[in-house]
Amino acid sequence: MKIKIIKTLCSILSSGTIMLTGISAGAAEKIINPVTDQPDNICGKVNIITTTDRDTYVSIYKRTPEFPTEGYLVYDTVIHTNEVHVSDTFVLNLEYNNFNYESGQYEGDYIVKIGIPTYAESQPVYYTDKIIIEDSDYTERSTEYTYKITLTDEELEKPLSTVSGENNNKTIDLTFSAIDFIPGDANCDGKLTAMDAAFIAKMLAEQKGNELPSHADFNKDGKISALDAASIARYLAEQSMNK
């Protein structure tokens, strides 16, 4: 009876996009399903150890002779914060399918993109990596790339990365900006709208500019002025035209 219950639970857990394995003390290895079938030998994987404070966007593209530059999409997933336990590892298994005539072995050539939104409602900022999955029959070991994600409240021009480990077993520590406020959200209602431009203009007209939050400096020139209200209005108009 106990075995039957365990089998039933395993069946339920493996039926979704994310399958849970190796569950221990609230932590799990969560297998992400690909969007494209992988018929060849699975010889490596990408591990994502992420944060509970931001959704994590992961896309992996396979480069082949037919798609040598951009590759074609193999994985496209969002790891939502409510799916993450602090000790979880999200696993994306990868195959080989290209023959490298220089090395005389099969391999998989991939582009990995990992993104985190800097602000609550913004588009993700991506870190991009190019990786090679080697034929485990040749190397006698599986290729692993482990990406560990941390956040900082500092504004970064791009994600910071530190790489350690060997050629086919690397750990990449990534640091992304994650800022709680939304630039230009002068009235602090959690979104950027024309009301924020109007609020800045109103506060400045009433000589209350010193009461505005620092992130009302939308154009980042170090001061809050009518130029910020104008920049917000222009930005919103551009966004509306692009929809």
C-alpha positions as CSV (number, residue, x, y, z in Angstrom):
1,M,0.0,0.0,0.0
2,K,2.8,2.4,0.9
3,I,4.5,1.7,-2.4
4,K,1.3,2.4,-4.3
5,I,0.9,5.8,-2.6
6,I,4.5,6.7,-3.5
7,K,4.0,5.7,-7.1
8,T,0.8,7.8,-7.3
9,L,2.5,10.8,-5.9
10,C,5.4,10.5,-8.3
11,S,2.9,10.2,-11.2
12,I,1.1,13.4,-10.2
13,L,4.3,15.4,-9.7
14,S,5.8,14.4,-13.0
15,S,2.7,15.3,-15.0
16,G,3.3,19.1,-15.0
17,T,5.9,21.3,-16.6
18,I,8.1,20.9,-13.6
19,M,8.8,17.5,-12.1
20,L,10.0,17.1,-8.6
21,T,12.7,14.6,-7.7
22,G,15.0,14.0,-4.8
23,I,12.8,15.7,-2.3
24,S,14.6,16.2,1.0
25,A,13.6,18.4,4.0
26,G,11.5,20.8,1.9
27,A,14.1,21.1,-0.9
28,A,13.9,19.4,-4.3
29,E,15.6,18.9,-7.7
30,K,13.0,20.2,-10.1
31,I,13.2,19.0,-13.7
32,I,12.1,21.5,-16.3
33,N,10.5,20.0,-19.4
34,P,11.8,21.2,-22.8
35,V,9.6,22.9,-25.4
36,T,11.4,20.9,-28.1
37,D,11.9,17.1,-28.1
38,Q,15.5,15.9,-27.4
39,P,15.8,12.5,-29.1
40,D,19.6,12.1,-28.7
41,N,21.6,11.1,-25.7
42,I,21.3,13.4,-22.6
43,C,24.9,14.1,-21.7
44,G,24.7,17.2,-19.6
45,K,22.5,19.7,-17.8
46,V,22.1,23.3,-16.7
47,N,21.3,23.8,-13.0
48,I,19.5,27.0,-11.9
49,I,19.7,27.9,-8.2
50,T,17.6,31.0,-8.0
51,T,15.9,33.5,-5.5
52,T,12.5,33.7,-3.9
53,D,12.4,37.5,-4.5
54,R,12.1,37.7,-8.3
55,D,10.8,35.5,-11.1
56,T,13.6,34.0,-13.1
57,Y,13.4,33.8,-16.9
58,V,15.3,31.0,-18.6
59,S,15.7,30.3,-22.4
60,I,18.1,27.8,-24.0
61,Y,18.8,27.7,-27.7
62,K,20.6,24.8,-29.5
63,R,23.0,25.8,-32.3
64,T,23.2,23.4,-35.2
65,P,24.5,23.5,-38.8
66,E,21.0,24.5,-39.8
67,F,20.8,27.2,-37.1
68,P,24.4,28.2,-36.6
69,T,24.0,31.7,-35.1
70,E,20.9,32.1,-33.0
71,G,20.0,28.4,-32.6
72,Y,16.5,27.1,-32.1
73,L,14.5,27.2,-28.9
74,V,14.8,24.1,-26.6
75,Y,13.8,25.6,-23.3
76,D,11.6,28.6,-22.5
77,T,10.4,28.8,-18.9
78,V,9.7,31.2,-16.1
79,I,10.6,30.1,-12.6
80,H,8.0,31.9,-10.4
81,T,8.9,33.0,-6.9
82,N,6.1,30.9,-5.4
83,E,7.6,27.8,-7.0
84,V,11.0,28.3,-5.3
85,H,12.2,26.8,-2.0
86,V,15.5,28.2,-0.8
87,S,17.3,24.9,-1.4
88,D,15.7,24.1,-4.7
89,T,17.7,23.3,-7.9
90,F,16.0,23.6,-11.2
91,V,17.4,21.2,-13.8
92,L,17.4,21.5,-17.6
93,N,18.7,18.4,-19.2
94,L,20.6,18.8,-22.5
95,E,21.6,16.4,-25.3
96,Y,24.4,16.2,-27.9
97,N,23.6,16.1,-31.6
98,N,26.5,17.7,-33.5
99,F,29.7,16.0,-34.6
100,N,32.8,18.0,-34.0
101,Y,35.4,16.9,-36.6
102,E,38.2,18.6,-34.8
103,S,37.7,16.7,-31.5
104,G,36.3,13.6,-33.1
105,Q,33.3,13.5,-30.8
106,Y,29.7,14.4,-30.5
107,E,28.7,17.5,-28.6
108,G,25.8,20.0,-28.0
109,D,26.3,23.7,-28.7
110,Y,23.9,25.9,-26.7
111,I,23.1,29.5,-25.8
112,V,21.8,30.0,-22.3
113,K,19.8,33.2,-21.4
114,I,18.9,33.9,-17.8
115,G,16.9,37.0,-17.0
116,I,15.7,38.8,-13.9
117,P,13.4,42.0,-13.9
118,T,15.3,44.9,-12.3
119,Y,12.0,46.5,-11.2
120,A,8.7,44.8,-10.2
121,E,6.9,45.4,-13.5
122,S,9.9,45.7,-15.9
123,Q,11.2,43.4,-18.6
124,P,14.0,41.0,-17.6
125,V,17.6,42.0,-17.9
126,Y,19.5,39.0,-19.4
127,Y,22.8,37.3,-18.9
128,T,23.8,35.3,-22.0
129,D,26.3,32.4,-22.0
130,K,27.5,30.0,-24.7
131,I,28.1,26.4,-23.5
132,I,29.2,23.1,-24.9
133,I,27.7,19.8,-23.7
134,E,30.3,17.0,-24.3
135,D,29.6,13.3,-25.2
136,S,29.6,11.6,-21.8
137,D,30.6,8.3,-23.5
138,Y,33.8,10.0,-24.5
139,T,34.5,12.1,-21.4
140,E,33.0,9.5,-19.0
141,R,31.3,12.3,-17.1
142,S,28.2,14.4,-17.5
143,T,28.7,18.1,-18.4
144,E,27.2,20.5,-15.8
145,Y,26.7,24.2,-15.7
146,T,25.3,25.5,-12.4
147,Y,24.0,29.1,-12.3
148,K,23.6,30.6,-8.8
149,I,21.6,33.8,-8.7
150,T,21.8,36.5,-6.1
151,L,20.3,40.0,-6.1
152,T,21.5,43.4,-5.1
153,D,19.6,46.6,-4.6
154,E,22.4,48.5,-6.5
155,E,21.8,49.6,-10.1
156,L,24.1,47.5,-12.4
157,E,24.7,48.2,-16.1
158,K,24.6,44.5,-16.6
159,P,24.5,41.3,-14.5
160,L,27.8,40.5,-12.8
161,S,29.3,37.0,-13.3
162,T,32.0,35.0,-11.6
163,V,33.0,31.6,-13.1
164,S,34.7,28.8,-11.3
165,G,35.3,25.1,-12.0
166,E,36.6,23.0,-14.9
167,N,35.6,23.0,-18.6
168,N,32.7,20.6,-18.4
169,N,31.7,21.3,-14.8
170,K,31.4,25.0,-14.1
171,T,29.6,27.2,-11.5
172,I,28.6,30.6,-12.6
173,D,27.6,33.1,-9.8
174,L,25.3,35.7,-11.2
175,T,24.3,39.0,-9.5
176,F,21.3,40.9,-10.8
177,S,19.9,44.3,-9.8
178,A,16.5,44.0,-8.1
179,I,15.1,47.3,-7.0
180,D,11.8,47.5,-5.2
181,F,10.7,50.9,-6.4
182,I,9.6,51.8,-10.0
183,P,11.5,54.8,-11.5
184,G,9.2,57.7,-11.9
185,D,6.5,56.3,-9.6
186,A,6.2,59.6,-7.8
187,N,2.9,58.9,-6.1
188,C,4.1,55.5,-5.0
189,D,1.1,53.5,-6.2
190,G,3.2,50.7,-7.6
191,K,3.0,51.7,-11.3
192,L,4.2,54.3,-13.7
193,T,1.3,56.3,-15.3
194,A,0.5,59.8,-16.4
195,M,-0.6,60.5,-12.9
196,D,3.0,60.4,-11.8
197,A,4.0,63.2,-14.3
198,A,1.0,65.2,-13.0
199,F,1.9,64.6,-9.4
200,I,5.5,65.8,-10.0
201,A,4.2,68.9,-11.7
202,K,1.7,69.6,-8.9
203,M,4.3,69.1,-6.1
204,L,6.8,71.4,-7.8
205,A,4.1,74.0,-8.4
206,E,3.3,73.9,-4.7
207,Q,7.0,74.3,-3.8
208,K,7.0,70.7,-2.3
209,G,9.6,69.2,-4.5
210,N,11.6,68.2,-1.5
211,E,8.8,65.9,-0.4
212,L,9.0,63.8,-3.6
213,P,10.7,60.4,-3.3
214,S,14.2,60.2,-4.8
215,H,13.1,57.7,-7.5
216,A,10.9,60.5,-9.0
217,D,14.1,61.5,-10.7
218,F,13.1,59.6,-13.8
219,N,15.8,61.0,-16.2
220,K,18.5,60.3,-13.6
221,D,20.1,63.8,-13.7
222,G,20.4,64.0,-10.0
223,K,17.5,66.3,-9.3
224,I,13.7,66.3,-9.5
225,S,12.3,68.9,-11.9
226,A,9.7,69.5,-14.6
227,L,12.1,67.6,-17.0
228,D,11.2,64.4,-15.1
229,A,7.5,64.9,-15.7
230,A,8.2,65.6,-19.4
231,S,10.4,62.5,-19.6
232,I,7.7,60.3,-18.0
233,A,5.0,61.6,-20.4
234,R,7.3,61.0,-23.4
235,Y,8.2,57.5,-22.2
236,L,4.6,56.5,-21.8
237,A,3.7,57.9,-25.2
238,E,6.5,55.8,-26.8
239,Q,5.4,52.7,-24.9
240,S,1.8,53.3,-26.1
241,M,2.9,53.6,-29.7
242,N,4.9,50.4,-29.5
243,K,1.9,48.3,-28.4
